[in-house]
Each structure stands twice: as C-alpha cells, then as structure tokens.
Amino acid sequence: MTAHEGLDPAQSGLGDMDIEAFRRHGHAVIDWIADYLGTIDDRPVLSPLAPGEVRDALPATPPVEPEPFRRLMADLDRVILPGITHWNHPSFHAYFAITGAGPGILAETLTAALNVNGMLWRTSPSATELEQVVGDWLRQLLGMAPAWSGLLTEGASTSTLLALAAARERTDLDVRQRGLAGRPDLPPLRVYTSEQAHSSVEKAAIALGLGRDGVRTIAVDDRYRLRPDALAAAIEEDVRFGFRPVAIVATVGTTATTSVDPLQAMADVRDRAVTELGHPIWLHVDGAYGAALAICEEHRWVLDGIERADSLVVNPHKWLFTPIDCSVLLLRDTQALSTAFSLVPDYLATDDGEVTDLMDLTVQLGRRFRALKLWMTLRYFGAEGLRRRLREHVRQAARVAAWVERHPALELVVRPEMSTVVFRLRADDAEVAAAADRAADTAADTAADAAADRAAALAAADERSRRVLRWLDEDGRILLSGTVLDGRHVLRLALGNLRTTDDHLERACAAIDEAVAAVPPR
C-alpha cells in the first residue's frame, strides 16, 4: 500500500473529513458498536492483559502522515479491545454494575457532533435549559419538592466537592476571598460522615483545604448505618475542643453494603446543633448509587427526610442506564454554589437578562452537553420502564441472596435491600478443629488462646476468599469485587446491567461454585 492509498480525499487537504466519507465511516462505526454489544457476552469480563501491553503495542511517536480510517478501526480491534474491561458486560458484577444503554450511546454520538460548550446560556441555550429540565425531571421521579434544582457534573466525587464547597461558603468565614491559610481567626472546620462513606468525602476535604483531619468518621450499627447518637456525641466533643462543624454527609447506598443512613435522625442531630451553635451546618446526601431506587414508590423510603437536606447527588451513569459520565447534584438553594464560584471576567460578561450561566455554579468553565444523553435515556425508557428494570434488579439480588443462604460454604453478610449481594466464605470447620487441636497440644487451654484459634481460622477463610476472587478474575466468566467489613474479607456481586438475565445469574453462581471447589482451604 502506498502512503496515501485508502485515504479519504480530505486527508490530503486542509479541511475536515468530507461528508460522504463521514457517512461511510459512521455506518461502519455503528455496525461495529452493534456487533460489539451483540457479542459482548462472549468476551472475558476482565481484560487479561499485563501492565504495559497496550502501550507496547502502540507506536512510541505520533504518526507523521495521515492513516486510512479502516486502519484505525483495525487497531481498535487488535490493540484497544483486548485491553478493555467490559463494564457493559452482563456478567460485570464488580463495584456497582452499570449500563451504557442504546439511547445514551447514540446520544453521545450526537453530543460529539454538536460539540457544545455550555458554559454560558448564550453559548448554547439548549445545553443550559435542557440541563435544567432533566434535573427537574429527575427531581420529580424521586418525589422531591419543586424547590430543588439540578446541576450535571462528571461524577459524584465532583458533586460532593461542590456541595461541601457550598457548605464551606455558607459558614460566612469569607473563605472565598481570604482563603484558609494563615488565619488565626479561623477555627478548624469539621465534616462528619459514616465510616462506611465513600472516599470522595475525604478527597473533597483535601481539595477544599480542610484536610483528611477535617473529616470525622462516625461509627455504624450492625447494619452498617451511621449511628445518630455517635454523631451527636462527636459534634458535642468537637465543639468543646474548638472545632466548627460545617457539614454532615449521609449515604444512601454505601459502597460496601448499600446500607442507608438514617437521614431523619441525622437531620434531627444537625438541627439541634444548629440551634445550640447559632450557625448553619450543611446536610449533604450521597445517593450516587442508591437514591435512584426512590423512583419506585415502594422504595421511596430510602430518601425519607430528604426535604431536610441541602443537597443530594445521584449518578444516572450508575443505575439509570446513562453512559458514563453523568452525575446530578440536586440542591435546595443553588445560590450557595453561585456565592462560592461565580467569577465573571469581562470577556465572559453578557447582557442576556435573567438567565442561568452554568459556569457560575461550578469550578468548571468548559461543560459537556451531558443533558442530551440523560434526556434521551429518560424518554426512551419512560418512568414506568425505569421502574420495571430497577425492580427486576432488586429481584435478581434477592435470588442470588437466596442461593448464598443455601450454599454450604457461603454466608450472607447483610440482606440486600438494593441490587448488590454481599457475602463471605464460612470459616472451614476442619480448620477450626485443627486450630483447637494445636492449642490443646501446646496446653493453650485459655479463653485468649481459644479466641486466637478462632481468629486464625477466620483469617484462613479470608485468605481463601481472596484466592477465590483471583481465581474468578483469571477465569474471566464473571467479575466480582471484594472489600473488608469488620475485619473480614467479603465478596460483592452487584447487579444493575440491563442485559443481565437469569441465565447470567446461573452462570455467576456456577462460576462461584467452581471457584470455591478449585480453591481448597490451606
């Protein structure tokens, strides 16, 4: 092939891809996507590549001459696809299972074509106003009051950062102008959240200058929900030592167990503290995963008390089938964000009248047209279609939980209320007996030694659990994730993909069975 063979006419000139070439390649790309989605079930969920394999398969320097588009697509198959962990796979059960659904995939293509930067209302009125509309649609679906309004961001970490920035600004400590450093007049600021909360709360504190020490984690109950009494005691103690409470973060659907913090009781604690201290304390709710379930009326209890909160984050890219990235930050008062972030240089000043410029509500100036894919996804499925799918995922989790309860080698850690099943390996009876025999042989017949023997047996079960997880990764049929709860290693099987069927559940159970059999106790 010569240097220019197979090139589009425009590649040798100055302009963009010509329209006919775009039409031809576009059809090829849509066919590729359709084939990919149609055959995704045949692929290993987790990429089998070793670190560096993708990088080593690519040239170390950028291309000098134009390349035919078909060669780009060939390298997509040859180089890129083997290095993909398939989040859209129906057997992807790690972290929180997600779906990039068809309408959103197509909407992303349209978004790229429009190439909108929605920083100001005038830079695309549709980008701003559609974002306001879909935020309000989500508010209605969740059963929230009309006073709330939404802002789209790339993820819950950013949404939580913005919410805590608003909380910091509401302290009236003039942080926006004077900052935090070198101020003897400024008390140390404190944010409170569950010990099961997502790491994004601490990351937000790092970014906002509060530091990790500015976050106090609160103990949980036996269902891994924040304890309001412990929260009240922590605030009381901190105030005695000169800290100033700024915000409380509740979680609806914790990452490890999908537990739901008691929002009403936490709001009671907040209100009492505000009355005693005489300054506001922001209540933020991280519902990135779990809040979507409130779309179903019978599950609306997960947001009991939301009317008393100041902000809520929901990620449609988690359990509302919208391609990543798409997060919605709902606020009772967006003015708090504007107070924190609005900064309009002359070159961005407008006289458009009473409009919202979304750049005023965030640190970000350039803003993708995320609203389009959420709008098309909500319209394509409709409220009832979303509810049917969410309910099915909850039923799927219940079926897997029932299978775990029947399994001789497994046990549930907590009964699922959403679509994630958390379970662990039982400590092997033979290991417990062997540990007891060893203790007897050394005349270690004391309560402390018995506890040590039990701990050794549990540690052995946890070590086996990690090996089971590695076996499943190498097998490739399903992908689970693990974490540590109460010092024990646990496994998580997350559901939420639109393509996951009962056949996939049977595949997951069979794979776990085989892993347990293939990884005997040591």
Summary of the structure (lengths in Angstrom):
residues: 522
radius of gyration: 26.2
end to end distance: 58.6
largest distance: 87.5
contacts: 1648
relative contact order: 0.13
helix: 50%
strand: 13%
